[in-house]
Structure formats: C-alpha cells, structure tokens
Amino acid sequence: RHDPPALRPNMVQAPQPLPAARGRHDAHSSAVRVRPIVLVHGASHDRHTWHLQHAHLDGTGRQVLALDLPGHGDDRDVPLTSIEAMAGWLLARLEACVSAPVHLVGHSMGSLIALEAASRGGERVASLVLVGSTLPMRVAPALLEAARSNPDEARAMVNHWSFAAGDGGPDVDAAKAANLAMMARQPPGVLAIDLAACDGYDGGPAAAAALRCPVRLICGENDRMTPPAGIELLRESLRSGGCEPQTEIIADCGHAIMAEQPARLNEALSRSCRD
C-alpha cells in the first residue's frame, strides 16, 4: 500500500467543493465574452468528478457549470431512469441557468446524456465533447446484477475497470481511492439505475445523425470500459448526418481520464471550447 504523497497539480485527492449551479447566468453580460462550458458527469458520480477541469477552465476566465444530475451529489431529487429523461432535465437546466449557446461536455454516461441533449437542443449547444463514450454503451449482465444486489462489489468492479491496467503508482492509488469514495457517497440504488440507463439507451445513432454542431471525441488509449475501437458506430452515425468528428486519443490513460491524465484533458477541452 502506498501512502498518498503531497498534493501535485496532476493528482486527484479530495476535491474542494464546487458551487452548485443555481440561478441564471447571463452569458451575454460584459463579464462573460465566451460561451459557457457545461460539464456532465457519469454513472454514480457527481459534479466533483470534474474538479480538476473546473479549476483549470475557471482559472482561464471561463464560465464553467458542473451539474449534479438528479439524485446525485447534493441534488436530492429522485434519480431519473433513462438517458432520454436525463437529457430532458439537462436541457431544462440549461434554459434556467444560461442565456447563450454552451459548449457541452459529458463523460461516459454523461456523454450519452450530452449527445441526446445536443440532438434536441439545436442552437442551444455550440459544440459537443464526448469523453470516454461509445455506442451502444452496453453493461455486462454480471455488473448489472451486482449493482442491484451487492453495490459494494459493483463499485469495486467499476473502480477497477475505470483505470488503465498495471501499477500506476501512488498517484493512481489516490485517484482510485477518490473515485471509489465518490461512488460510495451517492444514494443507495443510484449505480444500478445509472448502469441500467446506459445499457438500455438505443437512441444514440439517431441522436448522433441529427447533430449539426462541431463534435470532438476524447478517448483513453487504454480504456477498458469504452475502448477507442468502440467509437466506430458513433463516428459513422455522426458522419451520416454530415458531421465529421475530431477524435483525440489520450495516451497512458484508461476510462477515468479526468483523474488519470487531467492536464492532457484540460488541454483538449481548452482547444475544443475556445470561444
């Protein structure tokens, strides 16, 4: 066992609390000259999964909104059971929180939500960044059953497969511990609901074909949950609607890109969400 070393810029430890998105943010005000960036988390996570990206983007003067999905983090509403319902909720939140088109960024389950929302949102979405995504996002039956009957075991399975194989050293050990703690903080049943929503979402190809905004796909080179080879249907669906996605593979990284290679992801997001 490795004891966590002193905090480093690229290391995940307990995140500082991020402000919850409340009220309306006027992106046309003189204080905001660029489009807001909205970050959508994945299964059994909350807005704090983005804390390193939020800090980086906020530090460059960007307006950044990291949202808790219903029933996650500090949100006390009932969790929604489908990607379509979560996308509808997200669009309603965007309508309530921002007054200009946004750069929409989603990770894993959040990428499906962002994809579905962007397909319906029209000019509300200026660009789309899908991190650790694939179509369809099927979940192994053994994991679905574990999430229902033995959540601790399921969280351990997800945590193990979220990171690239091998001994990543103390930084990765700390990231794994932080990731597991975040999943454990979510209310009972959330992991099972989220995984079932991912597994049951079949609308991705149609949503991708309907997109008219720029799209960037960001994948971890060693992602064992949504491998880079699994984005072909997503790319084909985007192209069928006339969208040519940009694809970026981040080396030495698994599914937990925000934690494993935060600096590289920060750079990729800065390039994708320039204006």
N, C-alpha and C positions, 0 to 999 in steps of 0.2 A: 504493500500500500504506500502511495506517495502522499506526503502532506502537501497541501496547496502552497506554492511559493507566493512571493509578494505579487500584488496585482500588476499585470502588464497590460499594455494597450490592446493586445490581441487575445486576451484571456477572458473567459466568462466566469464570473463569480456571481454572488447575489446581486441582482440589478438594483439600481436606485429606482424608487417608484416613479413611474411615468404618469403625468397628468392624464386623467380620463378625458375623453373628448366630450365636452359639454357646450351647449350654446351654439351660436352660429359664428363662423369665421369668414370675414369678408375678404376674399382673395383679390378684390378689386381696390382695396384701400391703398393709400400711398405707402404703407408699411410693408406691403406684400406685392412684389413685382414679378414673381414667378408662380407657376401653378403649384398648388399643394400636392404633397405626396402622402398617399393613404396606404398604410401597411396592414395586411390582413393575415392573422396567424393561422396555424394549422391545428390538427386534432389534439384535444386535451392540453392545449397551450392557452396563453393569454397574451395581452399586448406586450408583456415584458420579454417575450422571446425576441423582440426587435430592439432591445435596449441599446446595443452597440451601434446599430444602424441609426436609430433615433438620435443618439448623441452625436454621431458624425454628421448627419444631414442637418440637424438643428444647429450644429456648430458652424455650418457654412451659410447660415442665414435662411435656410429653407423652412417653410411651414410644413410640419410633419404631424400627421394624425395616426396614432397607433390605437386601434379599437379593440375592445373586448367583445367578442361575439356573445350573443345571449347565453346566459348560464355559464360563462367562463370568467375567470379573474374576478373583478369587482362587480360584474353585472349579475344581478340576482333574478333576472327573468328566466322563464323556463327555456331550456335548450331547444333549438329547432332541429327537426329530424331529417331534413333534406337539404341538399345543396341549393335547390331552387328557392326554398324558403329563406335560407341564409342570404342568398343573393338579393332577394326582395328586401330583406331587412337592411342590408348594406346600402342599397340604393336609397332607401328612406333616410338612413343616417346621413348619407352624402347630401341629400336635399336639405336636411336640417342643419348640417354643420358647415357647409362650404357653399360659396356662391359662384364658383368658377369651375371649369373642367379640371380634373385631377389626373395625376399620374397614379395608377392603381397597381399595387404590388401585393402579390399573395404567395405564400409558401405552402406547399403540399395541399392539404385540404383547402387552405386559403387560396391556393391558385385556382382550384375549381370554382370556388365562390367568386373570385375576381373575374374569371373567364365568363361565367354565367351572367354576372352583373354587367360586365362590359358589353356583352352581346345585346343586352336590353337597354343600356344606358345611353346609347347614341353619343351625342356631343358632350355629355357629362364626363366622359372618360377620354382624356387626351392621349394617353398611352397606357400600355399594359405590360407588366413584367411578371412572368410566371417562374417561380423559383422552386426547383425540386418537383416538377409536375410530370404527369403522364396521362394518357387516355387509352383505355379506361383505367381508373385507379382501383383495381380490384384488391381485396384484402383476403389473405389466406383464411379459410374456414376455421382453422385451429386458433388463430388470433381473434377472430370474431367471437368464438365461443369462450375463450379465456377472458376477453373483455367483459362478457356478460357474467361469467361465473367466478372468475378469480382475477379481479382487476389488478392486484399487486403483481401477479405473474405477467399479465398482459403489458403493464407499464414497463416491467423489466425487459420483456421481449422487444417492445418498441424502442426502448432506450438503447439496447444492444445493437439493433439493426440500423439505428439512426446515424451511427458513426462509422467511418471507414474502418475496415478490419485492421488488426495489428495493434501493437502497443504504441499509443500516441504520446506517452509520457504524462507528466503531472498536469500539464495544461489541459489535455484531453480528459484526464481523470476528473478534473474540476468541472469541465464542461458537462461531462456525463452526469455528475452529481447534481449540478444545477438543473439540467434538463429533467432528471427524474423527480427532483423536488417540485419543479413547476407542474408536472403532470399530477403529482400526488396532491397538490393544492386544489385541484379542480373538484367540483362537487361529485358525489357518487353518481355513477352512470354516464358521465359525460364522455368518457373514452369509448364506451360501447356505442353510444348514439352517434358520435362523430365517425367512427370507423364504418358503421353501417351506412351512414350517409355517403361516404366516399365510395363504398362498394356498390351502392345502388344507383349511382349517378350515371345515366346513359346519355345525357344531353350534350356532352362535351363536343362531339364532332359538329353538330348543328350550330352550337354556340360559336365555335371557332370559325366556321364558314361564314357566319353573319358579321364578323368583326370588320371594322373599317379604320381602326386606329393602328398605329405602329405597335409591334409586339416584339418583346425580347424574351427568349427562353434561357434561363440560367440553370445549369446542371452541375452537380458534383461529379468529378471524374470517377470516383469510387462509390457512388451512391448505390446502396444495396436494396433500397426500398423503391425508388423510382429511377432505375438505371438510365443513363443517357440514351441507350439504344431504344428505350421505350417511348421516346418522344416522336417517333416517325408518324404515327397516326395523327398526333397533334399538329405536326408540321404540314402533313398532307391536307388536313382539314382546313388549316389557315390558308394554305395556297389555293384551295378550291374556291375560296371566296375572294381571292385576289390579294391576299396579304402575304408578303414574303417576310417571315420572321427572322430576326437576328438571333443567332444561337451562340452562347458562351459557355464553355466547359471550364470549370474551376478545378485546377489540379490539386492532388493530395487532399481530397475532401469527400465526405460522404453526403448523407441526406441533411444533416444538421449544419447547413452551410453558414448560417448566421453565427454559429458558435465556433465551428472548426476553422473557417477562413474569413473572419469578419472584415479584415482590411480589404481583401480582394472583392468581397461582396459589396462593401461600401463604395469602392471604385467603380464597380459595374453599375450600381444604382445611380451614382453621380453622373456617369456617362449617359445612362438611359433617360434620366429625368432632368435634363439640362435647363429647360425653360419653364 
